[in-house]
Amino acid sequence: MKSSQLYILCFGTTLISIVILLNYFQQRKRKKQDEKRKNEYLKCKTLSDFEELAKKSMMSHRFYYFDYKTGQGHTYQAC
């Protein structure tokens, strides 16, 4: 085995190891976020608590619609 092949093999295994570690830590972070979100929902006592939590967790959306009766478009913000 040539030294260049050995370098390529070492580089490839190092790169694969880094990708595997990154995926592991991303999954771990997602699990913690999901657990935190689940605990927040369990703490809700009233419907308004759920609404406030939903507003925090959802990003605001901007919608465009065309009103055919007036002949003009409108934009409104949700959440």
PDB file with one MODEL, atoms N, CA, C and O in Angstrom:
MODEL        1
ATOM      1  N   MET A   1       0.851  -1.174   0.000  1.00  0.00           N
ATOM      2  CA  MET A   1       0.000   0.000   0.000  1.00  0.00           C
ATOM      3  C   MET A   1       0.898   1.238   0.000  1.00  0.00           C
ATOM      4  O   MET A   1       1.816   1.360   0.811  1.00  0.00           O
ATOM      5  N   LYS A   2       0.615   2.138  -0.914  1.00  0.00           N
ATOM      6  CA  LYS A   2       1.408   3.357  -1.015  1.00  0.00           C
ATOM      7  C   LYS A   2       1.042   4.316   0.107  1.00  0.00           C
ATOM      8  O   LYS A   2      -0.018   4.213   0.723  1.00  0.00           O
ATOM      9  N   SER A   3       1.942   5.241   0.351  1.00  0.00           N
ATOM     10  CA  SER A   3       1.684   6.215   1.411  1.00  0.00           C
ATOM     11  C   SER A   3       0.533   7.147   1.037  1.00  0.00           C
ATOM     12  O   SER A   3      -0.204   7.598   1.914  1.00  0.00           O
ATOM     13  N   SER A   4       0.369   7.443  -0.267  1.00  0.00           N
ATOM     14  CA  SER A   4      -0.744   8.312  -0.684  1.00  0.00           C
ATOM     15  C   SER A   4      -2.085   7.627  -0.437  1.00  0.00           C
ATOM     16  O   SER A   4      -3.054   8.277  -0.046  1.00  0.00           O
ATOM     17  N   GLN A   5      -2.141   6.317  -0.664  1.00  0.00           N
ATOM     18  CA  GLN A   5      -3.373   5.578  -0.393  1.00  0.00           C
ATOM     19  C   GLN A   5      -3.664   5.556   1.103  1.00  0.00           C
ATOM     20  O   GLN A   5      -4.819   5.634   1.521  1.00  0.00           O
ATOM     21  N   LEU A   6      -2.619   5.451   1.896  1.00  0.00           N
ATOM     22  CA  LEU A   6      -2.783   5.451   3.347  1.00  0.00           C
ATOM     23  C   LEU A   6      -3.313   6.794   3.832  1.00  0.00           C
ATOM     24  O   LEU A   6      -4.177   6.844   4.708  1.00  0.00           O
ATOM     25  N   TYR A   7      -2.794   7.890   3.261  1.00  0.00           N
ATOM     26  CA  TYR A   7      -3.285   9.221   3.623  1.00  0.00           C
ATOM     27  C   TYR A   7      -4.754   9.388   3.252  1.00  0.00           C
ATOM     28  O   TYR A   7      -5.536   9.951   4.018  1.00  0.00           O
ATOM     29  N   ILE A   8      -5.121   8.898   2.077  1.00  0.00           N
ATOM     30  CA  ILE A   8      -6.523   8.988   1.637  1.00  0.00           C
ATOM     31  C   ILE A   8      -7.413   8.174   2.568  1.00  0.00           C
ATOM     32  O   ILE A   8      -8.500   8.617   2.937  1.00  0.00           O
ATOM     33  N   LEU A   9      -6.956   6.989   2.946  1.00  0.00           N
ATOM     34  CA  LEU A   9      -7.725   6.137   3.855  1.00  0.00           C
ATOM     35  C   LEU A   9      -7.892   6.802   5.221  1.00  0.00           C
ATOM     36  O   LEU A   9      -8.985   6.789   5.788  1.00  0.00           O
ATOM     37  N   CYS A  10      -6.822   7.379   5.745  1.00  0.00           N
ATOM     38  CA  CYS A  10      -6.899   8.070   7.044  1.00  0.00           C
ATOM     39  C   CYS A  10      -7.821   9.283   6.972  1.00  0.00           C
ATOM     40  O   CYS A  10      -8.616   9.521   7.882  1.00  0.00           O
ATOM     41  N   PHE A  11      -7.712  10.043   5.895  1.00  0.00           N
ATOM     42  CA  PHE A  11      -8.571  11.214   5.727  1.00  0.00           C
ATOM     43  C   PHE A  11     -10.036  10.802   5.629  1.00  0.00           C
ATOM     44  O   PHE A  11     -10.902  11.434   6.234  1.00  0.00           O
ATOM     45  N   GLY A  12     -10.314   9.750   4.873  1.00  0.00           N
ATOM     46  CA  GLY A  12     -11.689   9.275   4.714  1.00  0.00           C
ATOM     47  C   GLY A  12     -12.290   8.803   6.026  1.00  0.00           C
ATOM     48  O   GLY A  12     -13.431   9.136   6.346  1.00  0.00           O
ATOM     49  N   THR A  13     -11.525   8.027   6.787  1.00  0.00           N
ATOM     50  CA  THR A  13     -12.059   7.542   8.066  1.00  0.00           C
ATOM     51  C   THR A  13     -12.244   8.685   9.058  1.00  0.00           C
ATOM     52  O   THR A  13     -13.192   8.679   9.843  1.00  0.00           O
ATOM     53  N   THR A  14     -11.341   9.668   9.027  1.00  0.00           N
ATOM     54  CA  THR A  14     -11.491  10.829   9.911  1.00  0.00           C
ATOM     55  C   THR A  14     -12.735  11.621   9.546  1.00  0.00           C
ATOM     56  O   THR A  14     -13.492  12.041  10.421  1.00  0.00           O
ATOM     57  N   LEU A  15     -12.942  11.823   8.257  1.00  0.00           N
ATOM     58  CA  LEU A  15     -14.114  12.562   7.793  1.00  0.00           C
ATOM     59  C   LEU A  15     -15.409  11.847   8.165  1.00  0.00           C
ATOM     60  O   LEU A  15     -16.364  12.479   8.618  1.00  0.00           O
ATOM     61  N   ILE A  16     -15.442  10.548   7.978  1.00  0.00           N
ATOM     62  CA  ILE A  16     -16.635   9.769   8.327  1.00  0.00           C
ATOM     63  C   ILE A  16     -16.885   9.831   9.837  1.00  0.00           C
ATOM     64  O   ILE A  16     -18.030   9.949  10.274  1.00  0.00           O
ATOM     65  N   SER A  17     -15.825   9.751  10.625  1.00  0.00           N
ATOM     66  CA  SER A  17     -15.977   9.834  12.085  1.00  0.00           C
ATOM     67  C   SER A  17     -16.550  11.180  12.505  1.00  0.00           C
ATOM     68  O   SER A  17     -17.405  11.243  13.389  1.00  0.00           O
ATOM     69  N   ILE A  18     -16.088  12.254  11.878  1.00  0.00           N
ATOM     70  CA  ILE A  18     -16.602  13.588  12.200  1.00  0.00           C
ATOM     71  C   ILE A  18     -18.076  13.694  11.846  1.00  0.00           C
ATOM     72  O   ILE A  18     -18.858  14.250  12.618  1.00  0.00           O
ATOM     73  N   VAL A  19     -18.467  13.168  10.686  1.00  0.00           N
ATOM     74  CA  VAL A  19     -19.874  13.214  10.275  1.00  0.00           C
ATOM     75  C   VAL A  19     -20.741  12.427  11.246  1.00  0.00           C
ATOM     76  O   VAL A  19     -21.827  12.877  11.613  1.00  0.00           O
ATOM     77  N   ILE A  20     -20.276  11.265  11.662  1.00  0.00           N
ATOM     78  CA  ILE A  20     -21.039  10.448  12.613  1.00  0.00           C
ATOM     79  C   ILE A  20     -21.201  11.180  13.941  1.00  0.00           C
ATOM     80  O   ILE A  20     -22.286  11.175  14.522  1.00  0.00           O
ATOM     81  N   LEU A  21     -20.132  11.807  14.426  1.00  0.00           N
ATOM     82  CA  LEU A  21     -20.219  12.554  15.684  1.00  0.00           C
ATOM     83  C   LEU A  21     -21.160  13.751  15.570  1.00  0.00           C
ATOM     84  O   LEU A  21     -21.933  14.015  16.491  1.00  0.00           O
ATOM     85  N   LEU A  22     -21.105  14.474  14.461  1.00  0.00           N
ATOM     86  CA  LEU A  22     -22.012  15.607  14.266  1.00  0.00           C
ATOM     87  C   LEU A  22     -23.468  15.158  14.262  1.00  0.00           C
ATOM     88  O   LEU A  22     -24.319  15.798  14.881  1.00  0.00           O
ATOM     89  N   ASN A  23     -23.755  14.061  13.567  1.00  0.00           N
ATOM     90  CA  ASN A  23     -25.126  13.541  13.547  1.00  0.00           C
ATOM     91  C   ASN A  23     -25.581  13.135  14.944  1.00  0.00           C
ATOM     92  O   ASN A  23     -26.724  13.389  15.325  1.00  0.00           O
ATOM     93  N   TYR A  24     -24.700  12.512  15.701  1.00  0.00           N
ATOM     94  CA  TYR A  24     -25.041  12.094  17.057  1.00  0.00           C
ATOM     95  C   TYR A  24     -25.409  13.291  17.928  1.00  0.00           C
ATOM     96  O   TYR A  24     -26.419  13.264  18.631  1.00  0.00           O
ATOM     97  N   PHE A  25     -24.586  14.346  17.880  1.00  0.00           N
ATOM     98  CA  PHE A  25     -24.857  15.506  18.727  1.00  0.00           C
ATOM     99  C   PHE A  25     -26.082  16.285  18.261  1.00  0.00           C
ATOM    100  O   PHE A  25     -26.782  16.875  19.084  1.00  0.00           O
ATOM    101  N   GLN A  26     -26.356  16.299  16.953  1.00  0.00           N
ATOM    102  CA  GLN A  26     -27.573  16.949  16.466  1.00  0.00           C
ATOM    103  C   GLN A  26     -28.810  16.199  16.941  1.00  0.00           C
ATOM    104  O   GLN A  26     -29.786  16.821  17.361  1.00  0.00           O
ATOM    105  N   GLN A  27     -28.782  14.873  16.880  1.00  0.00           N
ATOM    106  CA  GLN A  27     -29.916  14.089  17.361  1.00  0.00           C
ATOM    107  C   GLN A  27     -30.109  14.279  18.857  1.00  0.00           C
ATOM    108  O   GLN A  27     -31.242  14.370  19.331  1.00  0.00           O
ATOM    109  N   ARG A  28     -29.028  14.339  19.591  1.00  0.00           N
ATOM    110  CA  ARG A  28     -29.112  14.549  21.038  1.00  0.00           C
ATOM    111  C   ARG A  28     -29.717  15.914  21.359  1.00  0.00           C
ATOM    112  O   ARG A  28     -30.521  16.039  22.283  1.00  0.00           O
ATOM    113  N   LYS A  29     -29.334  16.921  20.604  1.00  0.00           N
ATOM    114  CA  LYS A  29     -29.875  18.266  20.799  1.00  0.00           C
ATOM    115  C   LYS A  29     -31.371  18.292  20.489  1.00  0.00           C
ATOM    116  O   LYS A  29     -32.150  18.907  21.216  1.00  0.00           O
ATOM    117  N   ARG A  30     -31.769  17.614  19.396  1.00  0.00           N
ATOM    118  CA  ARG A  30     -33.194  17.556  19.045  1.00  0.00           C
ATOM    119  C   ARG A  30     -34.003  16.846  20.122  1.00  0.00           C
ATOM    120  O   ARG A  30     -35.113  17.270  20.446  1.00  0.00           O
ATOM    121  N   LYS A  31     -33.456  15.768  20.679  1.00  0.00           N
ATOM    122  CA  LYS A  31     -34.165  15.049  21.739  1.00  0.00           C
ATOM    123  C   LYS A  31     -34.369  15.931  22.959  1.00  0.00           C
ATOM    124  O   LYS A  31     -35.436  15.911  23.572  1.00  0.00           O
ATOM    125  N   LYS A  32     -33.348  16.709  23.315  1.00  0.00           N
ATOM    126  CA  LYS A  32     -33.475  17.615  24.460  1.00  0.00           C
ATOM    127  C   LYS A  32     -34.527  18.681  24.193  1.00  0.00           C
ATOM    128  O   LYS A  32     -35.311  19.013  25.082  1.00  0.00           O
ATOM    129  N   GLN A  33     -34.552  19.223  22.971  1.00  0.00           N
ATOM    130  CA  GLN A  33     -35.545  20.238  22.633  1.00  0.00           C
ATOM    131  C   GLN A  33     -36.951  19.651  22.658  1.00  0.00           C
ATOM    132  O   GLN A  33     -37.882  20.290  23.148  1.00  0.00           O
ATOM    133  N   ASP A  34     -37.111  18.435  22.130  1.00  0.00           N
ATOM    134  CA  ASP A  34     -38.424  17.789  22.149  1.00  0.00           C
ATOM    135  C   ASP A  34     -38.884  17.526  23.578  1.00  0.00           C
ATOM    136  O   ASP A  34     -40.055  17.717  23.907  1.00  0.00           O
ATOM    137  N   GLU A  35     -37.959  17.089  24.420  1.00  0.00           N
ATOM    138  CA  GLU A  35     -38.296  16.830  25.824  1.00  0.00           C
ATOM    139  C   GLU A  35     -38.697  18.123  26.532  1.00  0.00           C
ATOM    140  O   GLU A  35     -39.644  18.142  27.317  1.00  0.00           O
ATOM    141  N   LYS A  36     -37.976  19.191  26.250  1.00  0.00           N
ATOM    142  CA  LYS A  36     -38.296  20.487  26.851  1.00  0.00           C
ATOM    143  C   LYS A  36     -39.672  20.965  26.395  1.00  0.00           C
ATOM    144  O   LYS A  36     -40.464  21.458  27.198  1.00  0.00           O
ATOM    145  N   ARG A  37     -39.952  20.815  25.092  1.00  0.00           N
ATOM    146  CA  ARG A  37     -41.247  21.224  24.554  1.00  0.00           C
ATOM    147  C   ARG A  37     -42.378  20.395  25.165  1.00  0.00           C
ATOM    148  O   ARG A  37     -43.450  20.918  25.471  1.00  0.00           O
ATOM    149  N   LYS A  38     -42.125  19.091  25.340  1.00  0.00           N
ATOM    150  CA  LYS A  38     -43.142  18.222  25.933  1.00  0.00           C
ATOM    151  C   LYS A  38     -43.419  18.630  27.377  1.00  0.00           C
ATOM    152  O   LYS A  38     -44.571  18.644  27.810  1.00  0.00           O
ATOM    153  N   ASN A  39     -42.371  18.961  28.119  1.00  0.00           N
ATOM    154  CA  ASN A  39     -42.547  19.394  29.504  1.00  0.00           C
ATOM    155  C   ASN A  39     -43.304  20.710  29.587  1.00  0.00           C
ATOM    156  O   ASN A  39     -44.090  20.915  30.512  1.00  0.00           O
ATOM    157  N   GLU A  40     -43.077  21.606  28.627  1.00  0.00           N
ATOM    158  CA  GLU A  40     -43.816  22.870  28.618  1.00  0.00           C
ATOM    159  C   GLU A  40     -45.305  22.619  28.393  1.00  0.00           C
ATOM    160  O   GLU A  40     -46.144  23.270  29.016  1.00  0.00           O
ATOM    161  N   TYR A  41     -45.636  21.686  27.512  1.00  0.00           N
ATOM    162  CA  TYR A  41     -47.047  21.373  27.284  1.00  0.00           C
ATOM    163  C   TYR A  41     -47.682  20.739  28.516  1.00  0.00           C
ATOM    164  O   TYR A  41     -48.854  20.982  28.801  1.00  0.00           O
ATOM    165  N   LEU A  42     -46.925  19.935  29.244  1.00  0.00           N
ATOM    166  CA  LEU A  42     -47.477  19.309  30.443  1.00  0.00           C
ATOM    167  C   LEU A  42     -47.739  20.329  31.548  1.00  0.00           C
ATOM    168  O   LEU A  42     -48.589  20.104  32.409  1.00  0.00           O
ATOM    169  N   LYS A  43     -47.015  21.450  31.530  1.00  0.00           N
ATOM    170  CA  LYS A  43     -47.207  22.484  32.538  1.00  0.00           C
ATOM    171  C   LYS A  43     -48.436  23.346  32.268  1.00  0.00           C
ATOM    172  O   LYS A  43     -48.891  24.061  33.161  1.00  0.00           O
ATOM    173  N   CYS A  44     -48.981  23.292  31.054  1.00  0.00           N
ATOM    174  CA  CYS A  44     -50.133  24.130  30.702  1.00  0.00           C
ATOM    175  C   CYS A  44     -51.371  23.677  31.469  1.00  0.00           C
ATOM    176  O   CYS A  44     -51.670  22.485  31.543  1.00  0.00           O
ATOM    177  N   LYS A  45     -52.084  24.645  32.035  1.00  0.00           N
ATOM    178  CA  LYS A  45     -53.288  24.339  32.808  1.00  0.00           C
ATOM    179  C   LYS A  45     -54.561  24.786  32.088  1.00  0.00           C
ATOM    180  O   LYS A  45     -55.601  24.139  32.215  1.00  0.00           O
ATOM    181  N   THR A  46     -54.489  25.880  31.336  1.00  0.00           N
ATOM    182  CA  THR A  46     -55.681  26.405  30.673  1.00  0.00           C
ATOM    183  C   THR A  46     -55.439  26.479  29.174  1.00  0.00           C
ATOM    184  O   THR A  46     -54.321  26.298  28.693  1.00  0.00           O
ATOM    185  N   LEU A  47     -56.517  26.749  28.454  1.00  0.00           N
ATOM    186  CA  LEU A  47     -56.434  26.866  27.000  1.00  0.00           C
ATOM    187  C   LEU A  47     -55.567  28.051  26.590  1.00  0.00           C
ATOM    188  O   LEU A  47     -54.852  27.984  25.590  1.00  0.00           O
ATOM    189  N   SER A  48     -55.628  29.124  27.352  1.00  0.00           N
ATOM    190  CA  SER A  48     -54.806  30.293  27.013  1.00  0.00           C
ATOM    191  C   SER A  48     -53.314  29.982  27.169  1.00  0.00           C
ATOM    192  O   SER A  48     -52.487  30.537  26.445  1.00  0.00           O
ATOM    193  N   ASP A  49     -52.966  29.095  28.113  1.00  0.00           N
ATOM    194  CA  ASP A  49     -51.569  28.672  28.239  1.00  0.00           C
ATOM    195  C   ASP A  49     -51.102  27.949  26.976  1.00  0.00           C
ATOM    196  O   ASP A  49     -49.993  28.175  26.493  1.00  0.00           O
ATOM    197  N   PHE A  50     -51.975  27.065  26.441  1.00  0.00           N
ATOM    198  CA  PHE A  50     -51.644  26.365  25.204  1.00  0.00           C
ATOM    199  C   PHE A  50     -51.491  27.335  24.044  1.00  0.00           C
ATOM    200  O   PHE A  50     -50.585  27.190  23.223  1.00  0.00           O
ATOM    201  N   GLU A  51     -52.381  28.332  23.976  1.00  0.00           N
ATOM    202  CA  GLU A  51     -52.308  29.310  22.889  1.00  0.00           C
ATOM    203  C   GLU A  51     -51.013  30.111  22.957  1.00  0.00           C
ATOM    204  O   GLU A  51     -50.371  30.339  21.931  1.00  0.00           O
ATOM    205  N   GLU A  52     -50.629  30.533  24.142  1.00  0.00           N
ATOM    206  CA  GLU A  52     -49.384  31.291  24.290  1.00  0.00           C
ATOM    207  C   GLU A  52     -48.171  30.439  23.920  1.00  0.00           C
ATOM    208  O   GLU A  52     -47.233  30.922  23.285  1.00  0.00           O
ATOM    209  N   LEU A  53     -48.198  29.180  24.320  1.00  0.00           N
ATOM    210  CA  LEU A  53     -47.096  28.285  23.988  1.00  0.00           C
ATOM    211  C   LEU A  53     -47.022  28.045  22.482  1.00  0.00           C
ATOM    212  O   LEU A  53     -45.932  27.985  21.914  1.00  0.00           O
ATOM    213  N   ALA A  54     -48.170  27.910  21.842  1.00  0.00           N
ATOM    214  CA  ALA A  54     -48.196  27.720  20.389  1.00  0.00           C
ATOM    215  C   ALA A  54     -47.678  28.958  19.676  1.00  0.00           C
ATOM    216  O   ALA A  54     -46.977  28.845  18.670  1.00  0.00           O
ATOM    217  N   LYS A  55     -48.013  30.134  20.183  1.00  0.00           N
ATOM    218  CA  LYS A  55     -47.515  31.365  19.564  1.00  0.00           C
ATOM    219  C   LYS A  55     -45.996  31.463  19.684  1.00  0.00           C
ATOM    220  O   LYS A  55     -45.327  31.945  18.771  1.00  0.00           O
ATOM    221  N   LYS A  56     -45.454  31.004  20.814  1.00  0.00           N
ATOM    222  CA  LYS A  56     -44.003  31.048  20.991  1.00  0.00           C
ATOM    223  C   LYS A  56     -43.300  30.046  20.082  1.00  0.00           C
ATOM    224  O   LYS A  56     -42.252  30.351  19.511  1.00  0.00           O
ATOM    225  N   SER A  57     -43.875  28.847  19.946  1.00  0.00           N
ATOM    226  CA  SER A  57     -43.181  27.797  19.202  1.00  0.00           C
ATOM    227  C   SER A  57     -43.352  27.919  17.696  1.00  0.00           C
ATOM    228  O   SER A  57     -42.495  27.457  16.942  1.00  0.00           O
ATOM    229  N   MET A  58     -44.446  28.533  17.240  1.00  0.00           N
ATOM    230  CA  MET A  58     -44.659  28.687  15.800  1.00  0.00           C
ATOM    231  C   MET A  58     -44.085  30.015  15.326  1.00  0.00           C
ATOM    232  O   MET A  58     -44.199  31.036  16.003  1.00  0.00           O
ATOM    233  N   MET A  59     -43.478  29.980  14.173  1.00  0.00           N
ATOM    234  CA  MET A  59     -43.002  31.224  13.584  1.00  0.00           C
ATOM    235  C   MET A  59     -44.192  31.932  12.942  1.00  0.00           C
ATOM    236  O   MET A  59     -45.143  31.289  12.498  1.00  0.00           O
ATOM    237  N   SER A  60     -44.130  33.234  12.899  1.00  0.00           N
ATOM    238  CA  SER A  60     -45.222  33.968  12.284  1.00  0.00           C
ATOM    239  C   SER A  60     -45.172  33.775  10.771  1.00  0.00           C
ATOM    240  O   SER A  60     -44.098  33.664  10.181  1.00  0.00           O
ATOM    241  N   HIS A  61     -46.334  33.739  10.165  1.00  0.00           N
ATOM    242  CA  HIS A  61     -46.443  33.535   8.728  1.00  0.00           C
ATOM    243  C   HIS A  61     -47.154  34.718   8.103  1.00  0.00           C
ATOM    244  O   HIS A  61     -48.062  35.301   8.695  1.00  0.00           O
ATOM    245  N   ARG A  62     -46.739  35.055   6.928  1.00  0.00           N
ATOM    246  CA  ARG A  62     -47.378  36.126   6.188  1.00  0.00           C
ATOM    247  C   ARG A  62     -48.112  35.494   5.007  1.00  0.00           C
ATOM    248  O   ARG A  62     -47.517  34.759   4.219  1.00  0.00           O
ATOM    249  N   PHE A  63     -49.404  35.783   4.891  1.00  0.00           N
ATOM    250  CA  PHE A  63     -50.213  35.213   3.825  1.00  0.00           C
ATOM    251  C   PHE A  63     -50.694  36.311   2.886  1.00  0.00           C
ATOM    252  O   PHE A  63     -50.983  37.430   3.310  1.00  0.00           O
ATOM    253  N   TYR A  64     -50.772  35.973   1.621  1.00  0.00           N
ATOM    254  CA  TYR A  64     -51.287  36.905   0.624  1.00  0.00           C
ATOM    255  C   TYR A  64     -52.525  36.274   0.010  1.00  0.00           C
ATOM    256  O   TYR A  64     -52.506  35.105  -0.374  1.00  0.00           O
ATOM    257  N   TYR A  65     -53.592  37.041  -0.081  1.00  0.00           N
ATOM    258  CA  TYR A  65     -54.783  36.541  -0.751  1.00  0.00           C
ATOM    259  C   TYR A  65     -55.374  37.661  -1.596  1.00  0.00           C
ATOM    260  O   TYR A  65     -55.178  38.844  -1.314  1.00  0.00           O
ATOM    261  N   PHE A  66     -56.096  37.269  -2.630  1.00  0.00           N
ATOM    262  CA  PHE A  66     -56.690  38.230  -3.558  1.00  0.00           C
ATOM    263  C   PHE A  66     -58.189  38.257  -3.330  1.00  0.00           C
ATOM    264  O   PHE A  66     -58.851  37.221  -3.379  1.00  0.00           O
ATOM    265  N   ASP A  67     -58.720  39.437  -3.083  1.00  0.00           N
ATOM    266  CA  ASP A  67     -60.155  39.616  -2.878  1.00  0.00           C
ATOM    267  C   ASP A  67     -60.774  39.972  -4.228  1.00  0.00           C
ATOM    268  O   ASP A  67     -60.581  41.075  -4.740  1.00  0.00           O
ATOM    269  N   TYR A  68     -61.520  39.026  -4.794  1.00  0.00           N
ATOM    270  CA  TYR A  68     -62.073  39.232  -6.130  1.00  0.00           C
ATOM    271  C   TYR A  68     -63.199  40.252  -6.143  1.00  0.00           C
ATOM    272  O   TYR A  68     -63.445  40.884  -7.170  1.00  0.00           O
ATOM    273  N   LYS A  69     -63.885  40.424  -5.025  1.00  0.00           N
ATOM    274  CA  LYS A  69     -64.984  41.397  -4.984  1.00  0.00           C
ATOM    275  C   LYS A  69     -64.458  42.824  -5.114  1.00  0.00           C
ATOM    276  O   LYS A  69     -65.040  43.644  -5.825  1.00  0.00           O
ATOM    277  N   THR A  70     -63.368  43.113  -4.431  1.00  0.00           N
ATOM    278  CA  THR A  70     -62.815  44.469  -4.496  1.00  0.00           C
ATOM    279  C   THR A  70     -61.751  44.601  -5.577  1.00  0.00           C
ATOM    280  O   THR A  70     -61.409  45.715  -5.975  1.00  0.00           O
ATOM    281  N   GLY A  71     -61.228  43.487  -6.051  1.00  0.00           N
ATOM    282  CA  GLY A  71     -60.232  43.526  -7.110  1.00  0.00           C
ATOM    283  C   GLY A  71     -58.836  43.883  -6.641  1.00  0.00           C
ATOM    284  O   GLY A  71     -58.036  44.400  -7.421  1.00  0.00           O
ATOM    285  N   GLN A  72     -58.532  43.620  -5.393  1.00  0.00           N
ATOM    286  CA  GLN A  72     -57.185  43.919  -4.901  1.00  0.00           C
ATOM    287  C   GLN A  72     -56.700  42.826  -3.952  1.00  0.00           C
ATOM    288  O   GLN A  72     -57.489  42.078  -3.376  1.00  0.00           O
ATOM    289  N   GLY A  73     -55.398  42.760  -3.811  1.00  0.00           N
ATOM    290  CA  GLY A  73     -54.797  41.754  -2.943  1.00  0.00           C
ATOM    291  C   GLY A  73     -54.565  42.288  -1.550  1.00  0.00           C
ATOM    292  O   GLY A  73     -54.448  43.495  -1.338  1.00  0.00           O
ATOM    293  N   HIS A  74     -54.499  41.372  -0.606  1.00  0.00           N
ATOM    294  CA  HIS A  74     -54.278  41.739   0.793  1.00  0.00           C
ATOM    295  C   HIS A  74     -53.229  40.806   1.387  1.00  0.00           C
ATOM    296  O   HIS A  74     -53.092  39.654   0.976  1.00  0.00           O
ATOM    297  N   THR A  75     -52.506  41.322   2.346  1.00  0.00           N
ATOM    298  CA  THR A  75     -51.542  40.521   3.095  1.00  0.00           C
ATOM    299  C   THR A  75     -51.915  40.599   4.570  1.00  0.00           C
ATOM    300  O   THR A  75     -52.222  41.674   5.083  1.00  0.00           O
ATOM    301  N   TYR A  76     -51.886  39.467   5.240  1.00  0.00           N
ATOM    302  CA  TYR A  76     -52.128  39.495   6.682  1.00  0.00           C
ATOM    303  C   TYR A  76     -51.119  38.608   7.383  1.00  0.00           C
ATOM    304  O   TYR A  76     -50.596  37.645   6.822  1.00  0.00           O
ATOM    305  N   GLN A  77     -50.873  38.961   8.602  1.00  0.00           N
ATOM    306  CA  GLN A  77     -49.890  38.259   9.422  1.00  0.00           C
ATOM    307  C   GLN A  77     -50.627  37.295  10.347  1.00  0.00           C
ATOM    308  O   GLN A  77     -51.567  37.688  11.038  1.00  0.00           O
ATOM    309  N   ALA A  78     -50.203  36.045  10.359  1.00  0.00           N
ATOM    310  CA  ALA A  78     -50.789  35.051  11.261  1.00  0.00           C
ATOM    311  C   ALA A  78     -49.848  34.858  12.442  1.00  0.00           C
ATOM    312  O   ALA A  78     -48.629  34.946  12.292  1.00  0.00           O
ATOM    313  N   CYS A  79     -50.404  34.600  13.596  1.00  0.00           N
ATOM    314  CA  CYS A  79     -49.671  34.423  14.863  1.00  0.00           C
ATOM    315  C   CYS A  79     -49.075  35.699  15.309  1.00  0.00           C
ATOM    316  O   CYS A  79     -48.423  35.746  16.352  1.00  0.00           O
TER     317      CYS A  79
ENDMDL
END
